[in-house]
């Protein structure tokens, strides 16, 4: 199964539309050229950590929310949406829960 939509890109597009900003306006405000921002919104490119930071700051959304969506997107692009990936994510989740509990 191919992932056709970028959840992160669509999320950024929705934030921009909610603020009634054109792509060009937002690109100037976050210092990302408009063709690159357009590719990010369409899911053709992933934003860099620095671009994530600028977008989060501009829209006053938690940077970790955008970083989480970016990580999820990277996993799906690299490994696909399939049973093996789902099983692997379950294993990773269990390990992270153990790690977090051990740090308390």
C-alpha positions in Angstrom: 0.0 0.0 0.0 1.4 3.4 -1.0 0.9 6.3 1.3 -0.4 9.1 -1.0 -1.1 11.9 1.4 1.3 13.6 3.7 -0.3 14.1 7.0 2.3 16.6 8.0 2.0 18.5 4.7 -1.8 18.6 4.9 -1.6 19.7 8.6 0.7 22.6 7.6 -1.6 23.5 4.7 -4.6 23.5 7.0 -2.8 25.8 9.5 -2.0 28.2 6.6 -5.6 28.1 5.3 -7.0 28.7 8.8 -4.9 31.8 9.1 -6.0 32.9 5.6 -2.4 33.0 4.4 -1.3 32.4 0.8 1.6 30.1 0.2 3.7 33.1 -0.7 2.8 35.0 2.5 3.6 32.1 4.7 6.9 31.4 2.8 8.0 34.9 3.5 7.0 34.8 7.1 8.8 31.6 7.9 11.7 32.2 5.5 11.2 29.1 3.3 11.0 29.6 -0.4 7.5 29.1 -1.8 8.3 26.2 -4.2 9.9 24.3 -1.2 6.9 25.1 1.0 4.5 23.9 -1.7 6.4 20.6 -2.0 6.2 20.2 1.8 2.5 20.8 1.7 2.0 18.3 -1.1 4.2 15.7 0.6 6.9 15.7 -2.0 9.5 16.9 0.4 9.9 16.7 4.2 10.8 19.8 6.1 14.1 20.1 7.9 14.2 20.4 11.7 14.9 24.1 11.3 11.9 24.5 9.0 9.8 22.6 11.5 10.9 25.0 14.2 10.0 28.0 12.1 6.6 26.7 11.2 5.8 25.7 14.8 6.8 29.1 16.1 4.9 30.9 13.5 1.6 29.1 14.1 2.2 28.8 17.9 1.8 25.0 17.8 4.0 22.7 19.9 7.2 21.8 17.9 7.0 18.3 19.2 3.6 17.8 17.5 5.2 18.6 14.1 8.3 16.6 14.9 6.1 13.6 15.8 4.3 13.9 12.5 7.6 14.1 10.7 8.9 11.0 12.4 5.8 9.1 11.5 6.0 10.2 7.9 9.7 9.1 7.7 8.8 5.7 9.0 6.0 5.3 6.5 8.1 6.4 3.6 11.0 4.2 4.6 9.1 1.0 5.6 5.6 1.4 4.1 2.2 0.8 5.7 2.1 -2.9 6.2 1.8 -5.5 8.9 5.6 -5.7 9.5 5.8 -2.0 10.1 2.9 -2.1 12.5 4.5 -5.0 14.4 7.8 -3.1 14.6 6.1 0.0 15.8 4.4 -2.0 18.6 7.8 -3.3 19.6 9.3 0.2 19.6 6.4 1.5 21.7 6.9 -1.3 24.3 10.6 -0.4 24.5 9.9 3.3 24.9 7.3 2.7 27.6 9.9 0.6 29.5 12.5 3.3 29.1 10.2 6.1 30.2 9.1 4.1 33.3 12.7 3.4 34.2 13.5 7.1 34.2 10.7 7.9 36.7 
